[in-house]
């Protein structure tokens, strides 16, 4: 009987996968190992940055392997990366790396190098000669006094300068104090951080803002405030209670937010729970969640046939990336391998895998900080969220919606379309006003009323005017104002009841549109438009939008718009609306959805009677 009944993965599998990733990079390295020039489209920062990124991120994995196996090094990782460190930090080398004070992205990669050195200190740093150490210290020290954006980036400076302090290098207590203050300013509640002043809730909460603080706390006890560490531990504990609900029965993390090409990096906070003990989630459940994510990608041919992590989700699909990402970027996935720091006899490796919440039973969960209502259904393993709190923006902002943040729904089994149309129009999982020229309107900058209810100043944006870099937020441009929409959701099981009241003048040429969950596949999803429903089906899932006689139904189809399939289909319902009227639709995603609810309304209250007897009232008042 296996102790991994859900995934079949054990520590040996993880270690072999990690070693395979590291060894597959070697054919792409320069003779001195300082450059790793991977195939693929370059980032906005150019090939020198991309090469450093591949080295630094993979070196972090090498550090994890050396640390977890107590220096046992059959593949010569320590010496291989020591060669690269020597050449990369030597100003006279033809392969010298750009310094952090010369290139912003080098500030990020310096952190992975410092953390890798910290983890592998006994087997690498301690065996370097003085000249090599001096050059490495000089390169890292260019972070001191540098400005960092007030997001997760502050940890890159904190970690580097703490390592520098430990080896007698230059460091600044003011830099550390400033960075720690920024980190505390990002905290909201219940274990959730926003990655900046915007409503930027995503996987950076887990793989950065919970990971770096507690790793840093082990680097230099003299710098650590015990009360702050206690707070960080409690925050991680709170977060993990929610995080395990956001993993699908298929092992996939929630497909939401930027940097999705980091893939199983989403497992990082689960491993931090095991590493620190700062969690009441059982070891077997932590293991199930983390191994489930790795297994999910292994089952979808990740890494590729060259052994590489390419820019994509499953196969290569460069448009999933933001402009800061190049061929080395996906190797931040290695943070999802932090569990390899733990020995084989640790409880997280010896405990039998336990089922995820979605494998135990159906559930509904409210997550106040990002404004999500979460529903998991055991029969199909789908975890879906309704989003009335996250848009990577601030209230009143009139940029376009980011398809990664501002849609009404995200799940573990669907991917939002990411083609140019998806960045210009709210084409799926939206309640929108359809303009005859500019398409479905945007909700970015909405106001949160209460759980499940938000107020949107509908608007259209000429996104073709925005020539700036794409970092995950919505695109800017000239704005055409639309009416005010009060939008509400009730989620239970596979079904969401979505409701809207329109306030303000309505042009006769405009239509109201409810768009549903996108399904993408290698072949065009099947469609059925009949009765009062538009339905699409693919890969064992169905997505439909159902309403009343006032609606017309059809299916929006896209080609080459998704990393998970060349053909995408989105069910839609449209009508010519009247101001002040309540409009509702049932929006569904599932394998074999339960019977849909009965919906009625009186005034601005929508009553939903579910097939299991539950009754919910959705209030669309804004007082």
N, C-alpha and C positions, 0 to 999 in steps of 0.2 A: 504493500500500500504506500503510495507516494505522499509526501508531506506538502505537495503542491497540486492538489486535485483540480484546481481551476486553471492554472497556467502551465503546469509541468516544468516551471523554471526553478532552479536552485542557484546557490551562490556560484557553483562551477559554471553554469550556463551564463550567468551574468559576467563572470570573469573572462570566459572565452569570447563573449561578444565584445567586451571592452578591449581585449588584446587584439581581436580582429580589426577593430576600428583603428587602433594605433598602428598596427603593422601595415594596413592597407594605405596609409598615408606615405609610407617611406618611398615608394616609387616616384612620388611627386615632389620629393625634397631635393634641394641643392646638395652637392657633395659635402658641404660643411653643416648641413641640416638646419641652417638658420631660416631658409625659405621653404615653405610648402606651398607650391603654386598649383592649386587645384583647378580642374576644368570647370567651366561655367561662366555665366555673365558676371562681370566685375561689379563691385559696389560703387556708389558715388564717390568714394574716397580713393579708388584706384588700386592697382595690383599690389603695391607695397603694403598698403594697409591690409588687404585681403590675405596676403601671405603671412603677415604677423599674426593675424587673427587665427589662422589655421594652426600655427605653431603654438600660440599661447593657450588656446582652448584645449588642444590635445595634450599639452603639457600638464594642464590641470588634471586630466584623467590619468596621466602617468604618475602624478603625485598621489592621487587617490589609490592607485594600484600598489605603489611602493609602500605607502602608509599601511594599507589594510593587510598586506602580506608580509609586513615586518621586514621589508627590504629584499625578500626573495624576488629575484629579477632574471628569470630565464631568457627574456628577450632583450636584455641589455638596455632597458629604458633609461636608466640613470645616465649612462655614458652617452647614449645617443642624443638625449636632450641637453646634456652638458655641452656637447660639441656645438649645438645650435645656440645655446646661451652665450658661449664664448664669441662666436662669430657675429651674432646679432647685436651684441652690445659693444663690439669693437668698432670705433669710428673709422678705422683704417680698412675695415673689411668691405669688399664690394657688395656684401649682403647685409650691411648694417641696417638695423631697423630704424624707422622714423621714431623720434623720441616723443614722449607724451607732451612736451611743451611745443612740439612742432605739428602734431596731428592729434585732433580730438579723439579719434578712435583708439589711438595708442594709450590713452588714459584708461580705457576699458580693459584693454589687453594686458596692461601692466598689472592689473589686479589678479588676473589668472596666473601670471608668471610669479607674482609674490606669493600667492596662496599655494601654488605648486611647489615653490621653494620651501615654504614653511612645512608642508606635509611631508616632503621628501628630504628634509634637512640632513638627517644622519647619513643618508646614502648618496646625496648629491652635493649639497652646499658645503658640508663639512669636508669634502674630498677635493674641492676646487683649490687651486693655488691662490695666493694673495692677489696677484695681478688680475686674475679672472674675477674674483670677488669685487675688487675695486671697480672694474668696468661695469659689472652688473649693478652695483650700488649707484654708480654715477648715472647710469641710464634711468633707473627707477627714481632717483632723487629729483629728476626734472618735474615730478608731480607736485613737489612741495611749493605751496603758495599759489598754485594754479586755481583758476575758477572752474567750478563744476556746476552743471545745471541742478536745480533743487528737486531732483528725482532720485531714483535708485543709484544714480551715478556717484553720489557722495560716498558710497561704500567703497568705490574703487580707490579713492584717495585714502580713506581711513585704513583699509587693509594694507595698501602699499607702505604707507608711512609707519604703520605698526611693525611691519616686517623690517623696515629700515632701522627703526629704533632697536630692534632685537639684535641687529648685526653691527651696531655702532654707526649707522649712517645718519644722514640729515633727516630730521622730521620736525613737525610743527604741532605743538599742542593746540594752537589756535585753529589749525585746519581740522583736527579731530573734533574739537568742541563745536565748531561750526557745522561739520557734517552730522554729528550726533543730534544737534538741534534741528537740522532739517529733517532727519529721519523721524524724530518725534512729532514734528509738525505734520507728517504724512499719515499718522495714525488716526483712524476714525473710531471704530469700536468693534467689539465681538471678534477680534482677531483680524480685522480687515484694515489694510493700508490702501490709500490711493497713491498712484505713482505720479505725484505732482499735485498742483492746486486744482486741477480739473477733476471731473468725475471719471477718473482713469482707473477703473477696477478691471483687473485682468490677471493673467498668470504671473506677472511680475510680483504680485503680492506674495505668491508662494515661492517662486524660484529665485527671487532676489531679496525681498524685504523681510522675509522670515529666515532665509538661509544665511546671509552675510553677518547679521548681528551675532548670532549664536556661534558661528564659526570664529568670528573675530574675538569673541569673549574667551576663547581658549588660547589666543596667541600671546597675550601679555596681561597677567592678572593685575599688575600694577595700574593699568589704565582703566580697569573695569569697575564700574559702580555696581555693587551687588544688588542694590534695589532695582536698578534698571534692568539687569539681567533677569531678575525675578519677574519683572513686568513682561519682558520679551518671551520668557518661557510660558507665562500664562496666556499671552496673546497667541502663541503658536498652538497651545493646547486648545484654545477656543476655535481657532481657525480649522484645525484638523477635524474637529467634530463635524464641521460643515463640509470640508473638502472631500471627505470620503463619500458624501452624497452626490458629488459632482463628477463621479466616474461611472461610465456606462458599463453595462454588463458585458459589452464587447471589449472592455479595457480602455476605451478611448477617453482621454480627458475632454472636458467641455471645449467645444470648438468655437472659441470666442477670443477676441483681442489680437493685438499685434504680435509679431515674432512667432507665429505658429510653426515656422520651420524649425524651431528648437524642439519640437515633438515631445519626446519623453522626458525633457527637462521638467515637465509638470510633476514628475514623481519626486522632485527634490524635497519639498516640505515634508512628505511622508517619511523619507529617510532621516530628515532632521529630527523628527519625533523619536525615531529609534536611537539616533546618535546621542541625543540629549536626555531622553527619558521624559521630556516635557510634553507628555500626552497621556490621556487615559484611553486612547484607541488601542486595542490589543495588538501585540506584535504580528499575529497572524493576519489581521486585517490590513495593517500597514504593508506587509509583504504582498498580500493579494492585490492591493491597489497599485503598488509600484510595479510589481511583476506583470500585472495586467496591462499596464501601459507599454512596457517593453514588448510583451508578447503581441500586443495589437499591431505594432509596427513591424516586428519580425514576420508576422503572418501576412503582411502586405508588402513584402520584399524590400524592407528597409533594414540594413543598408542595401545599396543597389548591387548589381552584379560585379562591380569593381571593388566592392567593400566600402563604398563612400556614402556619407550622408550628404545628399544633394539638396539644392534649393527646391523644396517641394513639401508635400505632406506624405503621400505614398511615393509615387513616381516623381520624376523631376518636373517642376512647374514653377519657373522662376518668378512669375507674377504674384505668388503668395508672399514674396518678400517685400520689405520696405526698402527705401533707397539706401539705408545704411548697411544693408546685408549684402555680402558677397559669398563666394564659394566656401569660405571658411566659417561663416556664421553659424551654420547648422550644428557645429560642434559644441555649442553651448548646451546641447543635449546631454553632454557629459555630466552636468550637474544632477541629472536624473540617475546617475550611477554612484552617488555619494554613499549608498549602502555598502559599497565595496570597501569603505574605510573600516567596516566592522568585521571582526573575525568570523570564521565559519561556525564557532560555537555560541555566537550571540543569539539571544532569543528570537530576533527578527528573522534569522536564518534557520533556526531549529523548529520554530512554532509552525504548526500546520496552518495552511492558508484558511482564512475564514471568509465567508461570503460578504460581498459588498452590501450596503443597504438596499440597493436596487435588486439584489439577488435574494434578499430576505423577504421582501414584500413591497407592495405599493406604498408610496409616501408622498406627502406634500409638505414643503418646508418654506418658510419665509426667511429671506436673508436681507435684513434692512439696509445695510451699508451700501451695497451696489444696487439696491432696489429690485431684487429678484424674488420671484416666486418660483420654486423648484418642484417639479413633479417627476417621480420615477415610477416606472411600471415594470413589475417583475416579469410578466409574460414575454416581453420583447427586449428587456434590458435597457430601454431608452430612458435617458435622463434629459429633460427639457426644462428650459427656464423661460419665464415671461419677464421682460425687462422694462421697468418703469423708473430706472434710476441711474443708468450708465450711458454715456454718450461720448466720453473722452473730450468733454467740453464743459462749459459753464452755462448757467441759466441765462437766456437771452442771446446767446451766440447764434448768428445766422449763417454759419457755414453749412455745407451740405452734410448729410448723414455719412458717417463712416460705416460701411457694411460690417466692419469688425466689432463695432460697439453700439450703434444706435438703433439697430433693428429691435423689434418687439420680442423676438424669440431666437434662442440659440439652443443647440442640443449636442449630445455626444454622438449622434448618428447622421447629422447633416452638416454641410459646409455652406456658408453664405457665398453666393456668386461674387467673384472678385474681378470681373472684367471692367472695362471702362464705363459701361452703362451702369453697373452696380455702384460705382463711385459718383455717378452723376445724377442718378434717380433712385428713389426708394422703391425698388422693384419687387421685393419679397419681404414677407413677415412685417408688413406695415399697414397702417391705416392712413391713407393719403388722399389728397385731392389731385385728380389727374388733369393737368393742363394740356390742351390740344397740341401745343408746341413743345413744352418743357417736360412733359410726362409727370409721373407721381411726385408729390411734394415731399419735403423733408421735415423732420421733427427735431433736429439737433437744437440744443439750447432749451428744451422743454422745461417746464416747472413741475416739480413733484408735489402732488396734492396729498396723497397717502399711499399706503401699500396697494399697488395694483392700479393706481389712477394718476394720470399726468395730463398737463395742459400744454398743448403744442400751438405755437404760432406758425401755421403752415407757411412754407416759403419755397421758392425755387431759386436755384443758384446756377449762374453761368460758370460752371467749373472749368471750362476750357480756358478761362482767363488766368487760372492759377498755375503758374509755372514753377512753383516752389517744390522742394523735396517732399516726398511722401513718407511720413513717419507714423501713419496709422490713424491720424485725426481726419475729420472731414475736410473736403476741399473748399477753398474760398472762391470768391467771384462776385459779380454784380447780383443783387438780390431782388427778386420780385415777390412782394408780400401777398399772402393769401389769408384765408379766414382763420379764426381760432377754433381749435378742436379740443374737446374734452374727451380723452380716451381712457377706457378702463378695461381691465381683464380679470377674469376669474379662471383659475386653472385647477383641474382635478382629473387625475388619470391621464388619458391620452388627449383630452379635449380642453381647449380654452374657449371660453365665451368672451368675445371681443366686442366692445360697444363704444359708440361715439355719438356725441352731440356737436353739431357745427354751430358756431356763434359768429355772426357777421354776415356781410353781403356775399352772395354766391353768384358768380357769373353763370349764365345759362349754358355756356360751353363746357363747364367743369363737370367732372364726375367724381363721386366718392368711390374709392376702391379699398376692399379688403384683400390683401394678398397673403398667401399661406406659406407653408414650409417648402423650401426648394429640395427636390430630389434630383440627384445627379448620378449618371451611370454611363457605362461604355456604349450602350445602345439607348435610343430615345425611350424615356419612361412611357409606359402606357397611360392613356388618359380616358376618362369617362366624364362627359358633361351631360347630365340628365336630371330630371326632377328639379330640385332646387339645390344642386350641388355640382361643384367642379372637383374632380378627383384625379390624382396621378399616382402611379405605383411603380416601384423599382426596388430591387435588392431586398425583397421581403418586407418593405415598408409601404404604407399608404399615407398620402397627404391630401387633405381635402378642406375646402371651404364650403359651408352650407349656410343658407339664409332663407329668406322668404321670397314671395312673388315679386317684390319690388326690384330684385336684382337680375342682372344678366351675368352669365357665367362663361368663362373661357379659361384657357391655359396659356401662360406666357412661356415661350421656349427660347432657350439660349444655347449657343454652341461655343465650346472652348472657353467657358466662363468659370470653371471650377476645377480645383486640383484633384477632385475625387471622381471625375467622370466628364467625358467630352460633351455629354448631352444633359441639359438641365431643364426641368419642367416645374412650373409654379402655378398652382391653382389660384384663380382670382374671381372675385364677385364685384360687380360695379352697378351703380345706380346714379341717376340725377337727383341729388339730395335737396332737401328743404331745410332752411335754418331752424333750429330749435327742436327738430325731430330726433328721436333716439333710433339709431340704426345698430343692429346686432348681427353677428355672424358666429358660427361655430368653426373654429380653426383647429384642425386635428392632425396629429402625427403619431403613428404607431404601427406595430406589426399586425395585430388583430384587435383594433380598438373596441372598447366596450360600447354599449349602446349610447348614443348621444343624448345629451340632456334636453329637457323641455325649457324653453326660454320665453319669458313674458316681461312686459314692462308697464309701469304705471308712473307717469311723470318722468322724473329722472332716475328712478330706481328700476334696475333690471333684476328680475328674480330668475334664478337658475335652479331647476329641480333635476338632480342627477339620478342616473339609473339605479344607484345603490341606496337611494332614499335621502341622501344629503341635500340640504337646501342652502343656497347662498344668495344674499342680496348684494348687488353691486350698485353703489350710490355714485352718480355722476355729478353731484353738486360739488362746487369748489369752495364752499364756505368752511 
